């Protein structure tokens, strides 16, 4: 595991390793479903004029299944050296690095450390928190928000944080990924989900669940204003749509073999409370702009 590799490196070597790891991850992610099917945005209006689009997309998912572990939203597997430095400074003042490294590399111990209130306070109050990765930042905030709401599964916080780290304010122009400029109407996804089958349908279901979990969790005022001005569906509608999308993905018999079906099903069930937790988190801790 990558966390084991840097314990003996110098500061400059650790910095290089972090940069190389990030570059490699970005190279993989740019090939993921959420980025390569962004062409569906332009084809949504005239997809009947592109008869080979769906055939090519189905062939792509045969390849995508082998990349599920990289594509699947996760945050803890993407923590960086800077995240370790921050956690070490908060919990041990930068001392006892050997002991901290052993705890960092133990998945259960890492979860327990990140559950400490001192870590949340450090994230909110310490200037050094500016150097942590988006994955670490969102994991700490989501995990503590979920714990406060009684959602105790760390894997659920890990998944949700991974989604937020990839869909909030980055990669503008990707309709399945970018909240600001992407698909914000259920009809956008309904049109493709209803036409899709098998594994392709699964990937669209997950993308729809992710999109509307983020939209209802972090941008409820956007939905409320659109409802007031244009008579668009309300928050409850989009929350229910995200639930159905996640449950559909969990129940899809054509899903890739390594899919955490129970996690997606559990997220569908817990989404109303999870959404409220994200609302509180966004209101109290996360600046999302106007």
C-alpha positions as CSV (number, residue, x, y, z in Angstrom):
1,X,0.0,0.0,0.0
2,X,1.3,3.5,-0.9
3,X,1.1,4.7,2.7
4,X,3.9,2.3,3.6
5,X,6.3,3.6,0.9
6,X,7.0,7.1,2.1
7,X,7.8,6.6,5.8
8,X,11.6,6.5,5.1
9,X,11.7,9.3,2.5
10,X,13.1,12.8,2.9
11,X,10.7,15.8,2.8
12,X,11.6,16.5,-0.9
13,X,11.2,12.9,-1.8
14,X,7.8,12.7,-0.1
15,X,6.8,15.9,-2.0
16,X,7.8,14.3,-5.3
17,X,6.0,11.1,-4.4
18,X,2.8,12.9,-3.6
19,X,2.9,14.9,-6.8
20,X,3.7,11.7,-8.9
21,X,0.9,9.9,-7.2
22,X,-1.6,12.7,-7.8
23,X,-0.6,12.8,-11.5
24,X,-1.0,9.1,-11.9
25,X,-4.4,9.2,-10.3
26,X,-5.5,12.0,-12.5
27,X,-4.3,10.1,-15.6
28,X,-6.5,7.2,-14.5
29,X,-9.5,9.3,-13.5
30,X,-9.6,11.1,-16.8
31,X,-10.4,7.8,-18.3
32,X,-13.2,7.0,-15.9
33,X,-16.9,6.8,-16.8
34,X,-17.7,10.2,-15.3
35,X,-15.2,11.9,-17.7
36,X,-15.4,9.9,-20.9
37,X,-19.2,9.8,-21.2
38,X,-19.4,13.5,-20.9
39,X,-20.2,13.5,-24.7
40,X,-23.7,12.5,-23.7
41,X,-24.3,16.2,-22.9
42,X,-24.1,17.2,-26.5
43,X,-25.8,14.0,-27.7
44,X,-28.7,14.4,-25.3
45,X,-30.5,16.6,-27.8
46,X,-29.6,14.7,-30.9
47,X,-28.5,11.3,-29.9
48,X,-30.6,9.7,-32.6
49,X,-28.2,11.3,-35.1
50,X,-25.3,9.3,-33.5
51,X,-26.2,5.6,-34.1
52,X,-22.8,4.4,-33.0
53,X,-22.7,6.3,-29.7
54,X,-24.6,3.7,-27.6
55,X,-22.7,0.8,-29.2
56,X,-19.3,2.5,-28.4
57,X,-20.5,3.3,-24.9
58,X,-21.5,-0.3,-24.2
59,X,-18.0,-1.5,-25.4
60,X,-16.5,1.1,-23.1
61,X,-18.2,-0.4,-20.1
62,X,-16.7,-3.8,-20.8
63,X,-13.3,-2.1,-20.3
64,X,-14.7,0.0,-17.4
65,X,-15.6,-3.0,-15.3
66,X,-12.0,-4.0,-15.0
67,X,-11.3,-0.4,-13.7
68,X,-14.1,-0.4,-11.0
69,X,-11.7,-0.2,-8.1
70,X,-10.1,2.9,-9.5
71,X,-13.4,4.5,-10.6
72,X,-15.3,3.8,-7.4
73,X,-15.6,6.8,-5.2
74,X,-13.2,6.5,-2.2
75,X,-11.3,9.0,-0.2
76,X,-9.1,7.1,2.4
77,X,-7.1,5.3,-0.3
78,X,-6.1,8.7,-1.8
79,X,-4.8,10.3,1.3
80,X,-1.4,12.0,0.8
81,X,1.8,12.8,2.7
82,X,0.5,16.2,3.5
83,X,-2.5,14.6,5.1
84,X,-0.2,12.5,7.3
85,X,1.8,15.6,8.3
86,X,-1.4,17.4,9.3
87,X,-2.7,14.6,11.3
88,X,0.6,14.0,13.0
89,X,0.9,17.7,13.9
90,X,-2.7,17.8,15.3
91,X,-2.4,14.6,17.4
92,X,1.2,14.5,18.4
93,X,2.7,17.9,17.7
94,X,4.8,16.3,14.9
95,X,6.5,14.0,17.4
96,X,6.4,10.2,17.6
97,X,6.4,9.9,13.8
98,X,7.2,6.2,13.9
99,X,4.2,5.4,16.1
100,X,2.0,7.7,14.0
101,X,3.1,6.0,10.8
102,X,2.1,2.6,12.2
103,X,-1.3,3.9,13.1
104,X,-1.7,5.6,9.8
105,X,-1.0,2.4,8.0
106,X,-3.6,0.4,10.0
107,X,-7.0,1.0,8.4
108,X,-8.9,0.5,11.7
109,X,-6.6,2.7,13.7
110,X,-6.7,5.4,11.0
111,X,-10.5,5.5,11.2
112,X,-10.3,5.8,15.0
113,X,-7.8,8.6,14.8
114,X,-9.9,10.6,12.3
115,X,-13.0,10.1,14.5
116,X,-11.3,12.2,17.2
117,X,-12.8,15.7,17.8
118,X,-9.3,17.2,17.8
119,X,-8.9,16.3,14.2
120,X,-12.2,18.1,13.2
121,X,-11.2,21.1,15.3
122,X,-7.8,21.2,13.7
123,X,-9.4,21.0,10.3
124,X,-11.6,24.0,11.0
125,X,-9.1,26.1,13.0
126,X,-5.5,25.3,11.9
127,X,-3.9,27.2,9.0
128,X,-2.0,24.0,8.2
129,X,-5.4,22.4,7.1
130,X,-5.0,24.4,3.8
131,X,-2.4,21.8,2.7
132,X,-4.6,18.7,3.1
133,X,-6.0,16.9,0.1
134,X,-9.7,17.3,-0.9
135,X,-10.2,13.6,-0.1
136,X,-8.9,14.1,3.5
137,X,-10.8,17.3,4.0
138,X,-14.2,15.9,2.9
139,X,-13.7,12.6,4.7
140,X,-13.1,14.4,8.1
141,X,-16.1,16.7,7.6
142,X,-18.5,14.0,6.3
143,X,-17.4,11.4,8.8
144,X,-18.1,13.8,11.8
145,X,-21.3,15.0,10.3
146,X,-22.5,11.5,9.8
147,X,-21.4,10.4,13.3
148,X,-23.4,13.3,14.7
149,X,-26.5,12.0,12.9
150,X,-25.9,8.4,14.0
151,X,-24.6,7.1,10.7
152,X,-21.7,5.1,11.9
153,X,-20.4,3.1,8.9
154,X,-17.0,4.6,8.0
155,X,-17.2,3.1,4.5
156,X,-20.3,5.2,3.8
157,X,-18.5,8.3,4.8
158,X,-15.6,7.2,2.7
159,X,-17.8,6.8,-0.4
160,X,-19.6,10.1,0.1
161,X,-16.4,12.0,0.7
162,X,-14.9,10.5,-2.4
163,X,-17.9,11.7,-4.4
164,X,-17.7,15.2,-3.0
165,X,-14.0,15.4,-3.6
166,X,-14.6,14.7,-7.3
167,X,-17.8,16.6,-8.0
168,X,-17.5,19.9,-6.1
169,X,-16.1,22.8,-8.2
170,X,-13.8,20.8,-10.5
171,X,-13.6,19.6,-14.1
172,X,-16.1,22.1,-15.4
173,X,-17.9,21.0,-18.5
174,X,-18.4,17.3,-17.5
175,X,-22.2,17.0,-17.3
176,X,-22.1,13.8,-15.1
177,X,-19.5,15.3,-12.8
178,X,-19.7,19.0,-12.6
179,X,-22.5,20.3,-10.3
180,X,-22.3,23.9,-11.5
181,X,-22.6,23.3,-15.3
182,X,-23.6,19.6,-15.5
183,X,-26.8,17.6,-15.3
184,X,-29.1,19.2,-12.7
185,X,-32.5,17.9,-13.9
186,X,-33.7,14.4,-13.3
187,X,-35.0,14.3,-16.9
188,X,-31.3,14.5,-18.1
189,X,-30.6,11.1,-16.5
190,X,-34.0,9.6,-17.0
191,X,-33.6,9.9,-20.8
192,X,-30.3,7.9,-20.7
193,X,-31.1,5.5,-17.9
194,X,-34.4,4.4,-19.5
195,X,-32.5,3.7,-22.8
196,X,-29.6,1.9,-21.2
197,X,-29.3,-1.8,-20.3
198,X,-27.1,-4.0,-18.1
199,X,-23.7,-2.6,-16.9
200,X,-24.2,0.6,-18.8
201,X,-27.5,1.2,-16.9
202,X,-25.7,0.5,-13.6
203,X,-23.0,3.2,-14.3
204,X,-25.7,5.7,-15.2
205,X,-27.6,4.9,-12.0
206,X,-24.6,5.4,-9.9
207,X,-23.8,8.7,-11.7
208,X,-27.3,9.9,-11.1
209,X,-27.3,8.9,-7.4
210,X,-23.9,10.7,-7.0
211,X,-25.1,13.8,-8.8
212,X,-28.3,14.3,-6.9
213,X,-26.8,13.4,-3.6
214,X,-24.4,16.2,-4.0
215,X,-27.0,18.6,-5.4
216,X,-29.5,18.0,-2.5
217,X,-26.8,17.7,0.1
218,X,-24.7,20.8,-0.7
219,X,-26.9,23.0,-2.8
220,X,-30.4,22.8,-1.4
221,X,-31.0,26.6,-1.8
222,X,-30.4,26.1,-5.6
223,X,-33.2,23.6,-5.7
224,X,-35.4,25.7,-3.6
225,X,-34.9,28.8,-5.7
226,X,-35.5,26.9,-8.9
227,X,-38.7,25.4,-7.4
228,X,-40.0,28.9,-6.5
229,X,-39.1,30.6,-9.7
230,X,-39.8,28.0,-12.3
231,X,-42.0,25.4,-10.6
232,X,-39.3,22.8,-10.8
233,X,-39.5,19.7,-8.5
234,X,-38.6,20.3,-4.9
235,X,-35.9,18.9,-2.7
236,X,-37.9,15.8,-1.7
237,X,-38.3,14.8,-5.3
238,X,-34.6,14.9,-6.1
239,X,-33.7,13.1,-2.9
240,X,-36.1,10.4,-3.8
241,X,-34.7,10.2,-7.3
242,X,-31.1,9.8,-5.9
243,X,-32.4,7.0,-3.5
244,X,-34.0,5.2,-6.4
245,X,-30.9,5.5,-8.5
246,X,-28.7,4.1,-5.8
247,X,-31.1,1.3,-5.0
248,X,-31.4,0.5,-8.7
249,X,-27.6,0.3,-8.9
250,X,-27.5,-2.0,-5.9
251,X,-30.1,-4.3,-7.3
252,X,-28.7,-4.3,-10.9
253,X,-27.7,-7.9,-11.6
254,X,-25.4,-6.8,-14.4
255,X,-23.2,-4.6,-12.1
256,X,-19.5,-5.3,-12.1
257,X,-18.4,-8.1,-9.7
258,X,-16.5,-5.9,-7.2
259,X,-19.4,-3.5,-6.7
260,X,-20.2,-2.9,-3.0
261,X,-23.9,-3.6,-3.4
262,X,-24.6,-3.5,0.3
263,X,-23.0,-0.1,0.5
264,X,-25.0,1.4,-2.3
265,X,-28.2,-0.1,-0.9
266,X,-27.4,1.1,2.6
267,X,-26.7,4.6,1.2
268,X,-30.1,4.6,-0.5
269,X,-31.8,3.8,2.8
270,X,-29.8,6.3,4.8
271,X,-29.9,9.1,2.2
272,X,-32.6,11.3,3.8
273,X,-30.6,11.5,7.1
274,X,-27.3,11.7,5.2
275,X,-28.7,14.5,3.1
276,X,-29.7,16.5,6.2
277,X,-26.2,15.9,7.6
278,X,-24.6,17.3,4.4
279,X,-26.9,20.3,4.5
280,X,-25.7,21.1,8.0
281,X,-22.1,20.5,7.0
282,X,-22.4,22.8,4.0
283,X,-24.1,25.5,6.1
284,X,-21.6,25.4,8.9
285,X,-18.2,24.4,7.5
286,X,-18.0,24.5,3.7
287,X,-17.8,27.6,1.6
288,X,-19.3,26.9,-1.9
289,X,-19.5,30.4,-3.3
290,X,-22.6,32.1,-4.6
